[in-house]
Amino acid sequence: MPLARSGIAPRLIALGTAALSDAMRKSGAMDHDMQCLSANPKMAGPAYTVRVHTADILMIAKALSECPRRHTLVIDGQGQLNTALWGELTTLAAFRKGLAGVVIDGAVRDIRKIRRSRLPVFARAVVPNGGGAEYLGEIGADVPCAGQVVRPGDWLVGDEDGVVVIPAEKLQQTLHTARQIAAAERAIERAIRKGADLGRILRSREIIEQKQSEVFIPQLRATIQEPRE
């Protein structure tokens, strides 16, 4: 289904990264320092990946030119935080092209201009030092990025909390589960506003009592005799 007609991106953005991570059993989140540095943190789009040589920007312009509209450009900068791989001009070019956003496992510069941009720009650091342009990299490969592996076509969702990676084959199930989580949280919120106790809603006391009675040391579980029929 064409992205323009699918409506998937707005639904993912509306659900938010927290619910989506919960829907994947509290997984998929990039490292905590992967944060939005631009004026718009709301991002959702399939990944288009590029791996660059350490502190080298040679492949980035090519990847930016080839990245389809409404996709998220994912740059594997190998976590190098002392050399910028992205700046004012690449941000402008990506925005004009209509990318969903950019996620950089590395640093950016020209932050004054990036902060004003409506393009979602997620990165791990800001530094003035720029990269060289000497070495070949790889476009379209599976890449590590801030603690997650991103494959071309996986969906990346970003907001004020950070970035979550949803494997392409789990997209529909994640959407379904996240909608259920969001509906449950809305019901809990309404109950709290009416004066309900959160611990009672979540059955915290019951669960704590159950946990206290459990044998949590694996070796001791082996000594428990099964009841005879």
Secondary structure as the mmCIF struct_conf table of DSSP 4:
data_model
#
loop_
_struct_conf.conf_type_id
_struct_conf.id
_struct_conf.beg_label_comp_id
_struct_conf.beg_label_asym_id
_struct_conf.beg_label_seq_id
_struct_conf.end_label_comp_id
_struct_conf.end_label_asym_id
_struct_conf.end_label_seq_id
HELX_RH_AL_P HELX_RH_AL_P1 LEU A 3 SER A 6
HELX_RH_AL_P HELX_RH_AL_P2 ILE A 8 LEU A 15
HELX_RH_AL_P HELX_RH_AL_P3 THR A 17 ALA A 23
TURN_TY1_P TURN_TY1_P1 MET A 24 ARG A 25
BEND BEND1 LYS A 26 LYS A 26
STRN STRN1 ALA A 29 ALA A 29
HELX_LH_PP_P HELX_LH_PP_P1 MET A 30 ASP A 31
TURN_TY1_P TURN_TY1_P2 HIS A 32 ASP A 33
STRN STRN2 GLN A 35 CYS A 36
BEND BEND2 SER A 38 ALA A 39
STRN STRN3 MET A 43 ARG A 51
TURN_TY1_P TURN_TY1_P3 THR A 54 ALA A 55
STRN STRN4 ASP A 56 ASP A 56
HELX_RH_AL_P HELX_RH_AL_P4 LEU A 58 GLU A 66
BEND BEND3 CYS A 67 CYS A 67
HELX_LH_PP_P HELX_LH_PP_P2 PRO A 68 PRO A 68
TURN_TY1_P TURN_TY1_P4 ARG A 69 ARG A 70
HELX_LH_PP_P HELX_LH_PP_P3 HIS A 71 HIS A 71
STRN STRN5 THR A 72 TRP A 86
HELX_RH_AL_P HELX_RH_AL_P5 GLU A 88 LYS A 97
TURN_TY1_P TURN_TY1_P5 GLY A 98 GLY A 98
BEND BEND4 ALA A 100 ALA A 100
STRN STRN6 GLY A 101 VAL A 108
HELX_RH_AL_P HELX_RH_AL_P6 ILE A 111 ILE A 114
TURN_TY1_P TURN_TY1_P6 ARG A 115 ARG A 116
BEND BEND5 ARG A 118 LEU A 119
STRN STRN7 VAL A 121 ALA A 123
BEND BEND6 ARG A 124 ARG A 124
STRN STRN8 ALA A 125 VAL A 126
BEND BEND7 PRO A 128 PRO A 128
HELX_LH_PP_P HELX_LH_PP_P4 ASN A 129 ASN A 129
STRN STRN9 GLY A 130 GLY A 130
HELX_LH_PP_P HELX_LH_PP_P5 GLY A 131 GLY A 131
STRN STRN10 GLY A 132 GLY A 132
STRN STRN11 GLU A 138 ILE A 139
BEND BEND8 GLY A 140 ALA A 141
STRN STRN12 VAL A 143 CYS A 145
TURN_TY1_P TURN_TY1_P7 ALA A 146 GLY A 147
STRN STRN13 GLN A 148 VAL A 150
TURN_TY1_P TURN_TY1_P8 PRO A 152 GLY A 153
STRN STRN14 TRP A 155 ASP A 159
TURN_TY1_P TURN_TY1_P9 GLU A 160 ASP A 161
STRN STRN15 GLY A 162 ILE A 166
HELX_RH_3T_P HELX_RH_3T_P1 ALA A 168 LYS A 170
HELX_RH_AL_P HELX_RH_AL_P7 LEU A 171 ARG A 193
TURN_TY1_P TURN_TY1_P10 LYS A 194 GLY A 195
HELX_RH_AL_P HELX_RH_AL_P8 LEU A 198 ILE A 201
TURN_TY1_P TURN_TY1_P11 LEU A 202 ARG A 203
HELX_RH_AL_P HELX_RH_AL_P9 SER A 204 SER A 213
BEND BEND9 GLU A 214 GLU A 214
HELX_RH_AL_P HELX_RH_AL_P10 PRO A 218 ARG A 221
TURN_TY1_P TURN_TY1_P12 ALA A 222 THR A 223
BEND BEND10 ILE A 224 ILE A 224
HELX_LH_PP_P HELX_LH_PP_P6 GLN A 225 ARG A 228
#
